[in-house]
Amino acid sequence: MKLGVILDGTEVRAIRIDRYEHFSYENGTPCIHVQSSGSMTDLLIRLSTQMTGPWYVLYVLLVSRRDRQVGRYQGIEICSHLDLAIFLTKYRDYFDGDGRHHIWVGSTTGSDLLVYDHHDKIFAYGAPDKYSSALHGYALEPIQVGGAHAHYYNPEFDCDEDAIFNEWAWRHCPLQESDDPGRA
C-alpha cells in the first residue's frame, strides 16, 4: 500500500476511481490532474506516448529507508519511448506500491511534463487536449485533494530503491519547494 486515508480514526487503503480534471494554477499554467483505479505507472506510460521525445526521468526521493540522500535525481536522456516504458515497467510495483518518491517524466525538447506524485496522482503539464485524448473511459470530474492520510515506505521495496540507483549515473540536486506538485 502506497497511500492510506484516515476515516473515522481508522486508516484504510485509499480507493481511486478513473477520473481527471482540468485546472490552472494561479500563474495561469494549465494542468490535468488524474487518478486511476489501476496502475498509475501504466497510466504514466500511456500519457507519455502523447509527449514529444526524447524524454528524461527525474526521480524525486522524499524519504529513504536506505540512508540515501533525499533530493532530485536526474537520469539520462531516453531517445526511445520503448526504453522509457521498459524502465517504468521494471519498477512498476515499486512506483505504485511505495510512497517515498515522485517520478517525473518530461520532454527534453518541449515543456511537456508528467508528475506521478507520492499521493498517487498524476499531474500532466503541456497541451491539455493531447492528454485528455489518452484518457478514454475516465470521468471528467473534480478530484478531492487533502484530508488526513498516511504514506507507506514499505521494507519489501528497499531493494528496488537500491536497484533504481544502479540504472544510470544519476545527477543529484537538493529538493525544491516545487517538488510538491500540488503547490505551484
C-alpha positions in Angstrom: 0.0 0.0 0.0 1.3 3.4 -1.0 -1.2 5.7 0.5 -3.8 5.3 3.2 -6.6 7.6 4.3 -7.9 8.2 7.8 -11.7 7.6 8.1 -13.4 7.9 11.5 -10.0 7.4 13.1 -9.2 4.3 11.1 -6.5 4.0 8.5 -7.7 2.3 5.2 -6.3 1.9 1.7 -7.0 4.9 -0.5 -9.5 3.9 -3.1 -9.1 5.6 -6.5 -11.5 5.8 -9.4 -10.7 6.6 -13.1 -11.2 10.4 -13.3 -9.4 13.6 -14.3 -9.9 17.3 -14.1 -8.6 20.4 -15.8 -7.3 23.3 -13.7 -4.9 26.2 -13.9 -2.5 27.4 -11.3 -2.6 31.0 -10.1 0.2 31.8 -12.5 -2.0 30.6 -15.4 -0.2 27.3 -16.0 -2.8 24.7 -17.3 -2.7 21.2 -15.9 -4.6 18.0 -15.9 -4.9 16.2 -12.6 -5.5 12.4 -13.0 -6.2 9.4 -10.7 -6.7 5.8 -11.7 -8.1 2.6 -10.2 -5.3 0.7 -12.0 -1.6 1.0 -12.2 -0.5 4.7 -12.2 2.8 3.7 -13.7 0.9 2.1 -16.7 -1.1 5.3 -17.0 2.1 7.3 -16.9 3.5 5.2 -19.8 0.2 5.7 -21.7 0.2 9.5 -21.2 3.9 9.8 -22.1 3.1 8.5 -25.6 1.4 11.9 -26.1 4.7 13.7 -25.5 7.4 14.5 -28.0 10.6 12.7 -27.2 13.4 12.3 -26.2 12.4 12.0 -22.6 14.0 12.3 -19.2 13.2 10.9 -15.8 13.5 12.8 -12.6 13.4 10.6 -9.6 12.5 12.7 -6.6 13.4 10.8 -3.4 11.5 12.3 -0.5 12.2 9.6 2.1 14.9 6.9 2.1 14.9 3.7 4.0 18.5 3.1 2.8 20.3 6.1 4.2 20.4 7.7 0.8 20.4 11.5 0.4 16.9 12.8 -0.4 16.6 15.0 -3.4 16.1 15.2 -7.1 17.9 12.6 -9.2 18.1 13.4 -12.9 18.5 10.4 -15.2 19.9 10.1 -18.7 18.2 11.2 -21.9 15.9 8.4 -23.2 15.5 8.5 -27.0 13.1 5.7 -27.4 9.6 5.5 -25.9 10.1 1.7 -25.7 13.2 2.3 -23.5 11.2 4.7 -21.3 8.4 2.1 -21.0 10.8 -0.7 -20.2 12.4 1.4 -17.3 9.0 2.4 -15.9 7.6 -1.2 -16.2 10.7 -2.6 -14.5 9.9 -0.6 -11.4 6.1 -0.5 -11.7 5.5 -2.3 -8.4 7.8 0.0 -6.5 6.4 3.2 -8.1 2.8 2.0 -7.5 3.3 0.5 -4.1 5.6 2.8 -2.1 5.2 6.5 -1.1 8.9 7.5 -0.7 9.1 9.3 -4.1 7.7 11.1 -7.1 8.5 10.2 -10.7 8.7 13.0 -13.3 8.8 12.2 -17.0 9.5 15.2 -19.2 10.2 16.0 -22.8 13.8 17.2 -23.4 12.6 19.2 -26.4 9.5 20.9 -25.0 7.5 21.8 -21.9 5.5 18.6 -21.6 5.8 17.1 -18.2 4.1 14.3 -16.2 4.5 14.2 -12.5 3.4 10.9 -10.7 3.4 12.1 -7.1 3.5 10.3 -3.8 -0.2 11.0 -3.3 -0.9 8.5 -6.1 -1.9 11.1 -8.7 -0.5 12.3 -12.0 -0.2 16.0 -12.9 0.1 16.5 -16.7 1.6 19.7 -18.0 1.6 20.8 -21.6 -1.3 20.9 -24.1 -4.3 19.6 -22.1 -6.1 18.3 -25.1 -3.5 15.8 -26.1 -3.6 14.2 -22.6 -7.4 14.2 -22.5 -7.4 12.1 -25.7 -5.4 9.4 -23.9 -7.9 9.2 -21.0 -10.8 7.3 -22.8 -13.1 5.9 -20.2 -12.0 8.3 -17.5 -14.7 10.6 -16.0 -14.2 14.4 -16.2 -15.0 15.4 -12.7 -13.3 17.0 -9.7 -10.7 15.1 -7.7 -10.7 15.7 -3.9 -7.3 16.6 -2.6 -6.2 16.7 1.0 -7.5 15.2 4.2 -5.9 13.0 6.8 -3.7 10.4 5.1 -0.6 8.3 5.6 2.3 7.5 3.2 3.8 4.0 3.3 7.5 3.3 2.9 7.5 -0.5 2.6 10.6 -2.6 3.5 9.8 -5.0 0.7 10.8 -2.2 -1.7 14.2 -1.4 -0.2 16.0 -3.5 -2.8 14.1 -1.5 -5.5 15.4 1.7 -4.0 18.9 0.3 -4.3 18.4 -1.0 -7.8 17.0 2.1 -9.3 20.2 4.0 -8.4 22.2 1.4 -10.3 20.3 2.0 -13.5 22.1 5.2 -14.5 24.6 7.7 -13.3 22.0 10.0 -11.6 22.8 13.7 -11.2 21.7 14.8 -7.7 20.2 18.2 -6.8 18.5 19.2 -3.5 14.8 19.0 -3.1 12.9 22.2 -4.1 9.6 23.6 -2.9 8.1 22.8 -6.3 8.8 19.1 -5.7 5.3 19.0 -4.2 3.3 19.1 -7.5 0.1 20.1 -5.6 1.7 23.5 -5.0 2.8 26.0 -7.6 
